[in-house]
Amino acid sequence: MRQPLASQRAATTPEHPGDVAIAPAERASGGTSPQGSALAPLRDPRFRVAWFAFLGAQLVIWAQTVGAVDVITRESGSAALVALIQTAISVPGVVLSLFAGAVADVVDRRRLLVAASLAMAVAMSVLAALTVADLVTPAIVLVLTAALGAGLAMFLPAFSATVPDLVPRRLLAPAVAMTNVSVNVARAVGPAAAGVVIALVGAGGLFWILTGVLVAAVGILAVAGPRDTAPERPERIGSAVRAGARYLRFSAPLRVVIGRTALFVLFGSALWAMLPVVTVRRLGLDASAFGLLMACIGGGAVAGAAVLPRLQAWLGYNGSTAAGSLAVAGVVAALAVITSPVLAAAVLVAAGVAWMTAITSLLTAAQMVAPAWVRGRALAAWLLAFQLGFAAGGVVWGLVANASLNAALLAPAIGLAATVLLGRVLAVPSGAGAAPEPAGNWEDPEVAAEPQDDDGPVLVVIEYEVDEERHDAFVAAMRDLSVIRRRDGALRWELYEDVAQPGLFVETFSSATWGEHMRQHDRTTEIDVPVEERPFALTRAYTVRHLVGATRRGRDA
């Protein structure tokens, strides 16, 4: 175990440790210039296994939706019940998002991926058996669809958090792009294949085939999936959720990425929400043509993955997000005036490229700024922002379209353009410089007897002796350090100056338990080291003490 400063030690010169664990060269080389082709991540067998499992899960979700529609239509014919299918598959993702992210950071992610896939397989097999036995009802379909959605909600943060561990940092953007490609492939292939299978063997046969796909995913993840990632000091789920929320509160780069994502999706969702209306009202086409137009977007997204590495090397994440936002804005605005189906198809291909560019840039930035210990929770928050933005946008632009279709297209286009201007103030992090790898620069505490992990609360008291001419600079440096302290787990942080001895400053920060405090030691990253060292460079001496709540210590012994 380590601590930030040597316990109860005075120094005539600052001895704050500065040994930085250097990241592997391949992880430190990445920044705003991703290298390698779009397919380069698939050459790594670990990423390839995880990617195929993710593709299988996405194919299952899109194909099962078609089967569920077939069963409910046959059993009831209720349009309202059919509409609830999308709700059943989506709501668990919103409800379980933060919980799933916490679990992904607390347990071994490979086992979580296997367990989530297995749970989905069980739900699908039950649905298949009941459908074949003609015992299924709309209510059962909706409940089991929700169970499938819950399994996917647990799968997604774990998978997203695993990707940075599977590829070098320089290939992270292409890896995220390939993940988004699989979503678009599943969206295009899944429903079409499901329709063919239903015509041949019925919905029950489709559900059994999808069960087989999930069982195969379980097998490949269990045998050849990502390596174990269980933390040495696992957190309790409740405290993990609170720690994730605290990290989001005090991590400005992550807040910027999530905020920019929510705004892009809120306005960009008009493309998806209004396309069915445009297809019928503006282009005079039917539902089958709508499917072809959706395929154009998917095809553009796949093409976008091929050009993305070069684009991001040229523009960086912030520039790529801006370019994608402007392009989507242009397409949405163009749909307000286009009446030619061929021209509409062409601009929708461009929309697919632009959507892929912006979403991949934002998601890659989120993965790059989040350290491994909180990555699952950070990406769960990103996914939640995406889902809420999409849901809110669909409602808002649908209501606006009831009054004016043109307004429902032009207003979000203007909003997307405005987000580009916002990017000049709240730029998407570039990912350049040091990676958020553990610094390993805190020393072990000196203790008479090792406290138990549940002992607490813990109060850290550090006294600094600062020369008068350095007071202002020291206080400013401590203010920056306080953000890191609170982001990484401190419940309270304060800085005091002794009124009887000017220049004697006392820093205090607390944690709920000894175990949580020691986890805080492990959370310092290479990026944090200069901020942590700055106050100590301004002091002539310091001492540090660790205090543990006396009334609760050893209470379970």
C-alpha positions in Angstrom: 0.0 0.0 0.0 1.1 3.6 -0.7 0.5 7.0 0.7 1.1 10.4 -0.8 3.7 11.6 1.7 6.0 9.9 4.2 4.0 9.6 7.5 4.9 12.0 10.3 8.1 13.1 8.5 9.6 16.6 8.4 11.7 17.7 5.5 13.9 20.8 5.0 13.2 20.4 1.2 10.1 19.0 -0.4 10.4 15.2 -0.8 7.1 14.6 -2.4 7.9 11.5 -4.5 8.1 12.1 -8.2 8.8 8.6 -9.6 6.4 8.3 -12.5 5.4 4.9 -13.9 6.0 5.5 -17.6 3.4 4.1 -19.8 4.4 1.6 -22.5 5.5 3.4 -25.6 2.7 2.2 -27.7 0.2 3.7 -25.2 2.0 7.0 -24.8 2.5 7.5 -28.6 -1.1 8.2 -29.3 -2.7 11.6 -29.3 -4.5 13.5 -31.9 -2.9 11.4 -34.6 -4.3 7.9 -34.6 -2.2 5.6 -36.8 -3.0 2.4 -38.7 -5.7 1.3 -41.0 -9.4 1.0 -39.9 -9.0 -2.8 -39.8 -5.8 -2.8 -37.8 -7.4 -3.5 -34.4 -8.9 -6.7 -35.8 -5.4 -8.1 -36.2 -5.2 -8.4 -32.4 -6.9 -11.7 -31.5 -8.2 -10.4 -28.1 -9.9 -7.5 -29.7 -11.2 -9.7 -32.6 -12.8 -12.1 -30.1 -14.4 -9.3 -28.1 -15.5 -7.5 -31.4 -17.3 -10.6 -32.7 -19.0 -11.2 -29.4 -20.2 -7.5 -29.5 -21.4 -7.9 -33.1 -23.3 -11.1 -32.1 -25.0 -9.3 -29.3 -26.0 -6.4 -31.6 -27.3 -8.8 -34.3 -29.4 -10.6 -31.6 -31.0 -7.3 -30.4 -31.9 -6.1 -33.9 -33.2 -9.5 -35.1 -35.1 -10.2 -31.9 -37.0 -7.0 -32.3 -38.4 -8.2 -35.6 -39.3 -11.6 -34.1 -41.0 -9.8 -31.2 -43.0 -7.6 -33.6 -44.1 -10.8 -35.5 -45.3 -12.5 -32.3 -47.1 -9.6 -30.8 -48.8 -8.7 -34.1 -50.0 -12.2 -34.5 -51.2 -12.5 -30.9 -52.8 -9.2 -30.4 -52.5 -6.8 -33.3 -52.1 -3.9 -30.9 -50.0 -1.1 -32.2 -49.4 0.2 -28.7 -48.0 -3.2 -27.6 -45.7 -3.3 -30.7 -44.4 0.2 -29.8 -43.6 -1.0 -26.3 -41.0 -3.4 -27.7 -38.5 -0.6 -28.2 -39.3 0.7 -24.8 -38.7 -2.7 -23.2 -35.3 -3.1 -24.9 -34.2 0.5 -24.1 -35.5 1.3 -20.6 -33.1 -1.2 -18.8 -30.2 0.6 -20.5 -31.2 3.9 -18.9 -32.2 2.4 -15.5 -29.1 0.1 -15.1 -26.5 2.3 -16.8 -24.7 3.7 -13.8 -25.0 0.5 -11.8 -23.6 -1.5 -14.8 -20.7 0.9 -15.0 -19.9 0.4 -11.4 -20.1 -3.3 -11.6 -17.8 -3.2 -14.7 -15.1 -1.4 -12.5 -15.6 -3.7 -9.5 -15.6 -7.2 -10.9 -13.5 -8.9 -13.6 -14.9 -7.6 -16.9 -14.3 -10.8 -18.8 -16.5 -12.7 -16.4 -19.1 -9.9 -16.5 -19.2 -10.1 -20.3 -19.7 -13.9 -20.1 -22.4 -13.6 -17.4 -24.3 -10.9 -19.3 -24.2 -12.9 -22.5 -25.3 -16.0 -20.7 -28.2 -14.1 -19.1 -29.3 -12.9 -22.6 -29.0 -16.5 -23.9 -31.2 -17.8 -21.1 -33.9 -15.1 -21.7 -33.8 -15.9 -25.4 -34.1 -19.6 -24.9 -37.1 -19.2 -22.7 -38.7 -17.0 -25.3 -37.9 -19.5 -28.0 -39.3 -22.5 -26.0 -42.5 -20.6 -25.2 -43.0 -19.4 -28.7 -42.5 -22.9 -30.2 -44.9 -24.4 -27.6 -47.5 -21.7 -28.5 -47.5 -20.5 -24.9 -46.2 -17.1 -25.5 -48.2 -13.9 -24.8 -47.5 -10.3 -25.6 -46.8 -9.7 -21.9 -44.2 -12.5 -21.8 -42.6 -11.2 -25.0 -42.2 -7.7 -23.4 -40.9 -9.1 -20.1 -38.3 -11.3 -21.8 -37.4 -8.5 -24.2 -36.7 -6.3 -21.1 -34.6 -9.1 -19.7 -32.6 -9.1 -22.9 -32.2 -5.4 -22.7 -31.0 -5.7 -19.1 -28.3 -8.2 -20.2 -27.2 -5.8 -22.9 -27.2 -2.9 -20.4 -24.7 -4.9 -18.3 -22.7 -5.9 -21.4 -22.1 -2.5 -23.0 -20.1 -0.6 -20.3 -18.0 -3.7 -19.6 -17.2 -4.1 -23.3 -16.5 -0.3 -23.9 -14.3 -0.2 -20.8 -12.3 -3.3 -22.0 -11.5 -1.9 -25.5 -8.6 0.4 -24.3 -7.0 -2.6 -22.7 -7.1 -4.6 -25.9 -5.4 -2.3 -28.3 -2.5 0.2 -28.2 -3.5 3.7 -27.5 -2.7 4.8 -31.1 -5.3 2.2 -32.3 -8.1 3.2 -29.9 -9.9 5.4 -32.4 -10.0 2.7 -35.1 -11.1 0.2 -32.5 -14.0 2.4 -31.5 -14.8 3.0 -35.1 -14.9 -0.8 -35.7 -17.3 -1.1 -32.8 -19.6 1.5 -34.3 -19.3 -0.3 -37.6 -20.6 -3.5 -36.0 -23.7 -1.6 -34.7 -24.4 -0.4 -38.2 -23.9 -3.8 -39.8 -26.2 -5.3 -37.2 -28.8 -2.6 -37.8 -28.7 -3.4 -41.5 -28.3 -7.2 -41.5 -30.2 -8.2 -38.4 -33.7 -7.2 -39.3 -33.3 -8.3 -42.9 -32.0 -11.7 -41.9 -34.7 -12.1 -39.2 -37.4 -11.5 -41.8 -36.0 -14.3 -44.0 -35.6 -16.7 -41.1 -39.2 -16.0 -39.9 -40.5 -16.7 -43.4 -38.7 -20.1 -43.3 -39.0 -21.4 -39.8 -41.2 -18.9 -37.9 -40.4 -16.6 -34.9 -39.7 -19.6 -32.6 -37.0 -20.9 -35.0 -35.5 -17.4 -35.1 -35.3 -17.2 -31.4 -33.6 -20.6 -31.2 -31.0 -19.4 -33.7 -30.4 -16.2 -31.8 -30.0 -18.4 -28.6 -27.3 -20.3 -30.5 -25.5 -17.0 -31.4 -25.5 -15.9 -27.8 -24.2 -19.3 -26.6 -21.4 -19.0 -29.2 -20.6 -15.6 -27.8 -20.5 -17.0 -24.3 -18.1 -19.7 -25.4 -15.6 -17.5 -27.2 -15.6 -15.0 -24.4 -15.0 -17.7 -21.8 -12.3 -19.4 -23.7 -10.5 -16.6 -25.6 -12.0 -13.4 -24.1 -10.1 -10.4 -22.6 -7.7 -11.2 -19.7 -8.9 -10.8 -16.1 -9.2 -7.2 -14.9 -10.4 -7.6 -11.3 -9.0 -4.8 -9.1 -6.8 -5.7 -6.2 -9.1 -3.8 -3.8 -12.6 -4.2 -5.1 -15.1 -1.6 -4.0 -18.6 -2.2 -2.8 -21.2 -1.4 -5.5 -22.8 1.5 -3.6 -19.5 3.2 -2.9 -18.4 2.6 -6.4 -21.4 4.4 -7.8 -20.8 7.3 -5.5 -17.1 7.4 -6.4 -18.1 7.4 -10.1 -20.4 10.3 -9.6 -17.7 12.2 -7.6 -15.2 11.6 -10.4 -17.6 12.9 -13.0 -18.3 16.0 -10.8 -14.6 16.9 -10.5 -13.2 15.7 -13.9 -13.6 18.7 -16.2 -12.4 16.8 -19.3 -15.0 14.0 -18.9 -17.8 16.5 -18.2 -16.9 18.3 -21.4 -17.0 15.1 -23.5 -20.3 14.0 -21.9 -21.9 17.4 -22.3 -20.8 17.7 -26.0 -22.1 14.2 -26.6 -25.5 15.0 -25.1 -25.8 18.1 -27.2 -24.7 16.4 -30.4 -27.2 13.6 -29.9 -30.0 15.9 -28.8 -29.8 17.8 -32.1 -28.5 15.0 -34.3 -31.3 12.7 -33.3 -33.6 14.8 -35.6 -31.9 12.9 -38.5 -33.3 9.6 -37.2 -36.5 10.9 -35.8 -37.6 12.8 -38.9 -36.3 10.5 -41.6 -39.5 8.4 -41.6 -41.6 11.5 -41.9 -39.4 12.9 -44.7 -39.6 9.6 -46.5 -43.4 9.7 -46.7 -44.3 13.4 -46.8 -41.3 15.0 -48.6 -40.2 12.2 -50.9 -43.5 10.4 -51.4 -42.1 6.9 -50.7 -43.3 4.0 -48.7 -41.9 2.0 -45.7 -39.7 -0.3 -47.9 -38.0 2.8 -49.3 -37.4 4.0 -45.7 -35.4 0.8 -45.1 -33.2 1.6 -48.1 -32.6 5.1 -46.9 -31.6 3.8 -43.5 -29.2 1.4 -45.3 -27.6 4.5 -47.0 -26.8 5.9 -43.5 -25.4 2.5 -42.5 -23.3 2.3 -45.6 -21.9 5.8 -45.0 -21.1 4.9 -41.4 -19.1 1.8 -42.6 -17.3 4.0 -45.2 -16.6 6.6 -42.5 -14.7 4.0 -40.5 -12.3 3.7 -43.4 -11.5 7.4 -43.6 -11.7 8.2 -39.9 -8.0 7.5 -38.9 -6.8 10.0 -41.5 -9.5 12.6 -40.6 -8.7 12.4 -36.9 -4.9 12.6 -37.6 -5.7 15.8 -39.5 -8.3 17.5 -37.3 -8.0 15.8 -33.9 -11.0 14.8 -31.8 -12.4 18.3 -31.4 -12.0 19.1 -35.1 -13.5 15.8 -36.1 -16.5 16.3 -33.8 -17.0 19.8 -35.3 -16.7 18.5 -38.9 -19.2 15.7 -38.2 -21.6 18.1 -36.5 -21.5 20.5 -39.4 -22.0 17.8 -41.9 -25.0 16.3 -40.0 -26.4 19.8 -39.7 -26.1 20.3 -43.4 -27.8 17.0 -44.2 -30.7 17.7 -41.8 -31.2 21.1 -43.2 -31.0 19.7 -46.8 -33.8 17.3 -46.0 -36.1 20.3 -45.5 -35.8 21.1 -49.2 -34.8 17.9 -51.1 -37.6 16.1 -53.0 -35.5 13.7 -55.1 -35.1 10.2 -53.5 -31.7 9.8 -55.3 -30.4 13.0 -53.9 -31.7 12.2 -50.5 -29.9 8.8 -50.6 -26.7 10.6 -51.5 -26.8 13.1 -48.7 -27.7 10.3 -46.2 -24.5 8.4 -47.1 -22.7 11.6 -46.2 -24.7 11.7 -43.0 -23.6 8.2 -42.1 -19.9 9.2 -42.5 -20.5 12.4 -40.4 -22.4 10.5 -37.7 -19.6 7.9 -37.4 -17.0 10.6 -37.3 -18.5 12.6 -34.5 -19.7 9.7 -32.3 -16.4 7.8 -32.6 -14.4 11.0 -31.8 -16.5 11.7 -28.7 -16.5 8.1 -27.5 -12.7 7.7 -28.1 -12.1 10.9 -26.1 -14.2 9.6 -23.2 -12.1 6.4 -23.2 -8.8 8.3 -23.3 -9.5 10.7 -20.4 -10.9 8.1 -18.0 -8.3 6.0 -16.0 -8.9 2.3 -15.8 -10.2 2.3 -12.2 -13.3 4.4 -13.2 -13.5 3.7 -17.0 -16.6 1.6 -16.8 -18.5 4.2 -14.8 -17.3 7.0 -17.1 -18.4 5.2 -20.2 -21.7 4.3 -18.5 -22.3 8.0 -18.0 -21.4 8.6 -21.6 -23.9 5.9 -22.8 -26.5 7.4 -20.5 -26.0 10.8 -22.0 -26.3 9.3 -25.4 -29.5 7.4 -24.6 -31.2 10.4 -22.9 -30.2 12.8 -25.6 -31.6 10.4 -28.2 -34.8 9.9 -26.3 -35.4 13.6 -25.6 -34.6 14.6 -29.1 -37.1 12.1 -30.5 -39.8 13.5 -28.3 -38.9 17.2 -28.9 -38.5 17.0 -32.7 -41.6 14.9 -33.0 -43.7 17.5 -31.2 -42.1 20.3 -33.3 -42.9 18.3 -36.5 -46.6 18.2 -35.6 -46.5 22.0 -36.1 -43.9 22.3 -38.9 -41.7 19.7 -40.5 -39.4 22.4 -41.8 -38.9 23.7 -38.2 -38.2 20.2 -36.9 -35.4 20.0 -39.5 -34.0 23.5 -39.5 -33.9 24.1 -35.7 -31.7 21.1 -34.9 -29.5 22.0 -37.8 -28.9 25.4 -36.2 -28.4 23.7 -32.9 -25.7 21.4 -34.3 -23.9 24.4 -35.8 -24.0 26.2 -32.5 -22.3 23.2 -30.8 -19.4 23.8 -33.2 -19.0 27.3 -31.8 -19.3 25.9 -28.3 -16.3 23.7 -29.1 -14.1 26.8 -29.2 -14.7 27.2 -25.5 -15.4 23.6 -24.4 -13.1 21.7 -26.7 -13.1 17.9 -26.8 -9.9 16.7 -25.1 -7.2 15.7 -27.7 -5.8 12.7 -25.9 -2.3 14.1 -26.5 0.4 13.8 -23.9 0.5 11.3 -21.0 -2.1 8.6 -20.7 -4.1 8.4 -17.5 -2.0 5.5 -16.3 -1.3 4.9 -12.6 1.7 7.0 -11.5 2.6 4.8 -8.5 4.2 7.8 -6.8 2.7 7.6 -3.3 4.6 6.2 -0.4 3.5 3.5 2.0 2.1 4.9 5.3 4.0 4.3 8.5 1.5 2.6 10.9 2.0 0.9 14.2 -0.7 -1.8 13.3 -2.2 -2.2 9.9 -5.9 -0.9 10.0 -8.6 -3.0 8.5 -10.2 -1.9 5.2 -13.5 -1.2 7.0 -11.9 1.0 9.7 -12.9 4.6 9.4 -13.4 7.4 8.8 -9.9 8.4 7.9 -8.6 11.9 8.2 -5.3 12.9 6.6 -3.6 16.0 8.1 -0.7 17.6 6.3 1.2 20.6 7.7 3.2 22.8 5.3 5.7 25.5 6.2 5.7 28.1 3.4 7.8 31.3 3.1 5.8 34.5 3.0 6.7 35.4 -0.6 5.3 32.1 -1.7 1.9 32.2 0.1 -0.3 33.2 -2.8 1.4 30.7 -5.2 1.1 27.9 -2.6 -2.7 28.6 -2.0 -3.3 28.6 -5.8 -1.4 25.4 -6.2 -3.4 23.8 -3.4 -6.6 24.9 -4.9 -5.7 22.9 -8.1 -4.6 19.9 -6.0 -7.9 19.9 -4.1 -9.7 19.0 -7.3 -7.6 15.9 -7.6 -8.1 15.0 -4.0 -11.9 15.2 -4.2 -12.1 13.6 -7.7 -10.2 10.6 -6.5 -12.2 9.9 -3.3 -11.8 12.6 -0.6 -15.2 13.3 0.9 -14.1 16.7 2.4 -11.1 18.9 1.7 -10.0 22.0 3.6 -6.9 24.2 3.8 -6.2 26.3 6.9 -3.5 28.8 7.9 -2.4 29.1 11.5 -3.2 32.6 12.8 -0.5 32.4 15.5 2.2 31.2 13.0 1.7 32.7 9.6 3.1 30.5 6.9 2.0 27.3 8.6 -0.7 25.8 6.5 -2.8 22.7 7.4 -4.5 20.6 4.7 -7.1 18.1 5.7 -9.1 15.6 3.6 -11.1 12.6 4.7 -12.3 9.2 3.4 -15.1 7.0 4.6 -12.8 4.0 5.3 -9.2 3.0 5.3 -9.7 0.8 2.3 -11.3 3.7 0.4 -8.3 5.9 1.3 -5.8 3.3 0.1 -7.7 3.1 -3.2 -7.3 6.8 -3.5 -3.6 6.3 -3.4 -3.8 4.0 -6.4 -5.8 6.5 -8.4 -3.2 9.1 -9.0 -2.2 9.2 -12.7 0.8 10.4 -14.6 -1.2 13.5 -15.7 -1.7 14.4 -12.0 1.9 14.3 -10.9 2.9 17.9 -11.9 -0.2 19.2 -10.1 0.6 17.1 -7.0 4.3 18.1 -6.9 3.7 21.9 -7.4 2.7 22.7 -3.7 5.6 20.7 -2.3 8.0 22.7 -4.5 6.8 25.8 -2.7 7.3 24.5 0.9 10.4 24.4 3.0 9.1 21.6 5.2 6.0 19.5 5.8 4.6 16.7 8.0 1.7 14.3 7.4 -0.5 12.2 9.8 -3.1 9.7 9.1 -5.9 9.5 11.7 -8.6 6.7 11.9 -11.9 7.1 13.7 -11.3 5.6 17.2 -14.9 4.7 18.0 -15.4 2.5 14.9 -11.9 1.0 14.5 -11.9 -2.8 14.8 -15.6 -2.8 15.5 -16.0 -6.1 13.5 -13.0 -7.8 15.1 
